[in-house]
């Protein structure tokens, strides 16, 4: 299994998942679209990069940083150990990256 690429872009469905896709795309962040977009407006989540007028993507490094920050917040409010959280996030990232590679033949493309 590989991890989230060091660079490249992720589309919204790759971040939030798409259970209706064939095969289903599992989310990196299990939140809804409305929550995602309001989080971007409030500054909680990273802004995307416009690749074309109707296409927005997010830098892998920005998503990795977000996961790290969210994991740190969970550590402060939960009795779980930081290593356990990192392990859970790492497994989620590895599963997602593998699914992308299997679907597209590469890690940097949707």
N, C-alpha and C positions, 0 to 999 in steps of 0.2 A: 504494500500500500504506500502511496505517496501522500505528502502533506499539501496544504494549500500552496500554490506557487509563490515564489518570492516576488514576482512581478507579473503584470498582466492585468486583465480586467474581469470582473464578474458582473453579469446582468442581474436584474432584480429577481427573476425566477430562481437563479442559482443561490441567491442569498436567502430569500424567504421561502423557497421551495414551490413546487407545483404538483400536488397529489393527482391531478388529472392528466399529467403528461404520461407518455408511454416510453420507457418505464417512468414511474413517479420520481420526481426530483425531491429529495429530502432537504429540509431547510438547514442552513447554517445557523440562522437566528429564527427561532419559532415565534415570530410576531406577525401581525397582519400588515397589509399594505398601508392602511390609514395610520397606524402607529409608526411605521417606518417613515412615511412622508412628514408627519408632524414632528418626529424626532429630528429629521433633517432641518426643518424650519426652526426648531428650537436650538439647534446646535448640538444635540446629544449624539446624533449619527452623522457620519461624514457625507459631504456633498458629492454628488456624482459628477462624472465627466460626460459632456455631450459629445457623442461620436458622430451624430447626425441630428437633423431637426427632430426626429422622433425616436432617437436611440440614446439612452443614458446607461452608463456602466460605472462601476466603482472599482478603484484600484485595489488589488489584492492586499497590498501593504496597509491600506486604510482599514480594510475589514479585519485584518489580523490585529491591528492596533486596537480596534473597537472591541474585539473579543477579549483581548488582554485586559482592557479597562473594565469591561463588564465582569470578567472573572475576578478582578481585584475588588470590585464593589460587592460581589457575592461573598467573598472571603470575610469582609468586615461585618456582614449581616448574617452570617451562617456559621454553624459550628464545623462545617466541612473544612478539611485541610486544603491549603492552596494547591498542593500536589494532586489531590483528588480532582479538584476543579480543572486544573490544567490538563489532566488525563482525559476527563470527559470532553472538554473543548477540543483537545487534540484528536480524539477518536471521531468526533463529529466532523472536523475539518478533513481528516483522512478519508472518511466515508464519502463526503461530498466531492472531494477532488478526484477520487477514484471513479465515482459515478460520471463526472464530467469527462474524464479521459476515455472511459468506455463508450460514452455516447458520441463524442466528437473525434476521438483519436488523438487528442492533445489536451494539455492542461491549460493553455492560454486562450482557448477559444470556447464560445458557447456551443 
